């Protein structure tokens, strides 16, 4: 019967879509674990002590704000498309330039990164040309605009459209961890003085206070470890942004994409809008400065553009 193959293909497509959705859900487990870790470490900061503790309300408010910004940045980083190469790159009018069949014309090709023979970079998997700073991700199976790296913790590539959210996530994790270290010192001071603890001097209260003290010390140890490791990671990426570079471009990129000043370079990731928006997990207004993700200015071009 002719309808059977069609029905079979339909069910095959449904099963394939279900498998993709299931794998996507499994891949989000690391991001969910990070959210749980952040929220779990915050628990002793505002749950172990009663409201009579000194500066309780202020400390809890600051903790909740940092936690919200941290989790929001993580989710934006994980669920924002890093930037896919437009299908137009499959059908360029100068499609044979890459193999040297046609002389290279920089005014026509409008790219700076070329192969050793002077031709265009070509992705054999996507069967399309690569824009400047784009690279193929073997995990995502696509070419990503201004790709920095593939982050297994958010199960997503870090690229043109979510680089800001990745940096904000690192920043707020470090800031949140540092704040919780301060809270641990505050809690230890309160515990030593016997003020602001729950349960008073009863036996149950003493056991509860001991449990709170242990959980506070554990969360403090986790926060100190995260602060040290992620601070080094954050400083490395801040250095890359200050140079308008990426992790994949370190050591071999033949083009200098630095625009001459750190401010201009930071605007390529955080946008040209109000500086306050740099600290919020909202999409950067950088189209005027960074282009469309396909084409980028180089230093010789930027020097003629007023700041």
N, C-alpha and C positions, 0 to 999 in steps of 0.2 A: 504493500500500500504506500502511495507517495507521501501520505501525511505523517508516516512514522518517523522518517529521518528528520523532518522539520520539528516534530514534537521532541525528538531526542536531542536535537541541537538546542532547543529552547531550555530543556531541563539541564543540559550541560552548561549553558550560560548562567542559569540560576545557581547551580552548584559552584561554579567558578567564582561568581560574585560573592556567594556566601563564604567561600574559603578565603577570599581576599579580605572581606570584612572581619572574619575571625582572626586572621593573621594580624590585621591592623590593630584589633583590640588587644591581642597578646603583646604586640610590640609596644603598647602604651603602658605596660606594667611597670617598667623602670620609672617613667614619669610619675605614675601614681605613687610608687614607693617613695620617690623624692618628696612629693607633696605630703605624704604621711609622715616622713621623717621630720620635715620642717614643722608641721603642726604638732607632732609628738614632742619635739624638743621644746616647743613653746608652752606645753601644758604645765610644767611646774612653775612657769613664770607668773601665771595668774590663777592657778587652780589650787595651790597648796596652802595659801595663806588667806586669812580672812580680810575683810574690807577695812579693818582698823589699822592695817599695816601702813607705815609711812609711804606716801606717794603711790599708793596702790592703784588708784584710778589712772594716774598719769602713765605709770609703767605699763599697765594693761593696754591703754589706748595706743601707745607707741608700738608695743609688741604686735597688736592686731593690725595696725597700719602696715608695718614692715612685712608681716606674714601675708597680708592680702596682696601687696605689690609683688612679693616674691612668687606666690602661686600664680597670679595673673600673668606675670612675665613668662613663667614656665609654660603655661597653657597656650599663650599666644605663640611662643616659640615652637611648640610641638604641633599646633594645628594650623599654622600659617604656611601656605605654600612658599617654599624658598625661592621660587622663580623658575619657570620652565621656559625653554627656548621656543620662540614662536615658530609655527609650521612654515612661515615664509622663508625661513633659512633653508628649507629643502629645495626651493625653486628660485634661486638667484639667477639673474640674467647672465652673470659671469660664472656659471657653474663649473667651467673647466679650468678656471684660473689655478685651482689648487694643485693640479698635476703638471703645471708648467706649459700647457698647450697654448695658453694665451698670455702675453706679457702682463706682468703685474702693473696695475694702475691704482695707486693709492686713493685717488679721488673717486674712483668707482667702487672699490672694495670697502673702503671706510673701516678698515681694521688695522691694528698695529701688531698683533701677534701672528706670526707666519711660521711656516715650516722652514727647514733648512734650505729647501730648494726655492723659497720665495712664494710658495703657494699657500692656499687657505688651509686651515685646520679642519679636518673632516672626521666625523664620528661614524665609524663603521656600524655601530649598533643602532643608533637613531637614524642613520643614513641622512645626515644633514650637516651643514657647516656649523662650526662653533663660533659664536661671537667672542669678542675679547673677554677674557677672565672666566669664561664658561668652561666647565669640565663635566665629564660623564661620571655619574655615580652608579657603581655596579650594584649597590644595594637597592636604590630607588628605581634603577633601570632607565633613567632619563638624564639629559644634560641639564645642569643647574646653572643659572646665571650668577656670576661672581661667587662661585662656590668657595666656601672656606673649608669645610669638612663635613663629614656625616657624623652626627652625634647619636650614639646608641642609647643614651639616657633619655632622649626625647623622641627617638625613632623618627628622626627627620634630618634632612640636610640643613646646614646653616649656610644661607646664601643671601641673595640680593634683598629679598623681601622680609626676612626674619632675623637678620644679623643683629639689628638693634635689640630685639627681644631677648636674644641669647646673651648679649652683654649686660642687659638690665637684670636678667636672672642671676648671672654670676655676681653682679654688684649687690643685689639685695640679699642673696644668700650670705655673702661675706658680711654685709652690714647687719643682717639679722643675727648671724652667729656672734659677731662682736657685741651686739646689744645684749644677747642672752648671756654671754660671759660676764658682762656687767651685772646682769640680773642675778646670776649665781653668786657673785660677790655680795650683792645686796641681800639675797636670801640667807647666805651664811652669816651675815652680820645680824639679821633679824633673829635667826635661829640661836646664835650665841647669847643674845640678850633676852631671849624668851618672849619677845614681843611680836604681836601680829600673827602668832601661830594659832592653828585651829585646835579646838578641843580642850583648851585650858590645861590644867594640871592633872586631869584624870588619866587613868591608865590607858583608856582608849585614845585619848588625845595625845599622850606621849608616843604610843605606837604609830599613830597617824603622822605625827611630826617626824618620827624617825624615817618612815616610808617616804615622806616628802623630801627629807634631806638627802636620802639615797638617790631618789629619782632626779633631784636637782643636780647632784654631783655627776651622775651618768650623762644627763643632757649637757652639762657643762663640758665634760670631756669630749663628747661628740662635737660640740660647737667649736672647741679649740682646734680639734683635728680638721674640721671642715674649713675653718678660717685660714689656717696655714696653707692647706693644699689649694683651696680655691682662690686664695689671694694671689698666689704665684701664677695660677692659670689666668686670673683676671688681668694681672699686670702684663702678662705676655700678649693677651689679645688687645689691651689698650695700646701697647706699643705698636702692634700691627695696624690698628686703626689710625694712630698718629702718623704712620708712614703711608697710609692708604694702601695697605697690602693685605694679603690673606695668608692663611696657613699653607695653602698649596703653592703660593707664589714665592715662598721663602727659598732663596738659594738658587733659583733657576729662571725666574721670570725675566725675559729680555727687555721688558718695557718698564719704565719708571712712571708709575701712576700718581706719585705724590704731586700735589698741586702747589707745593712751595711753603705752605703754612699749616700748622697743626689744626687751626680752626677750619680751614677749607677741607682738610682731610676728614675731620670729624663730621662735618656736614654731609659728607657722602654717605654716612651711615645713619646719623641722627636727624638729618634734615636741616633745612634753612629757616624753620619757623622759630617761635619763641623758645628760649633756652629752657624754660620750665617744662616744656613738652619733652625735652630730652630725658627727663626722669620718669616719664609715664609710659606704660606699655600701650601706646597708641601708634598708629602707622605714621612714619616720618613723612614730612612734606618736603621731600628731597628731589622731586622730579625736575625742578628748575636747575638743580646743580648736578645731580648724578645721572641725568638722562633717563632712558627707558630701560636700563639694564642690559641693553645690547651694545651700546657705544659709550666710550668713556674718553674724557680729555686726558691728555698726557701733559707732562710738566711744561714742555715747550709751548703748548697751546694755552695753558692756564696762566703763563706769565704775562700774556697780553690782555688778560681779562681783569678789570678792576675788582678790588676786594669788596 
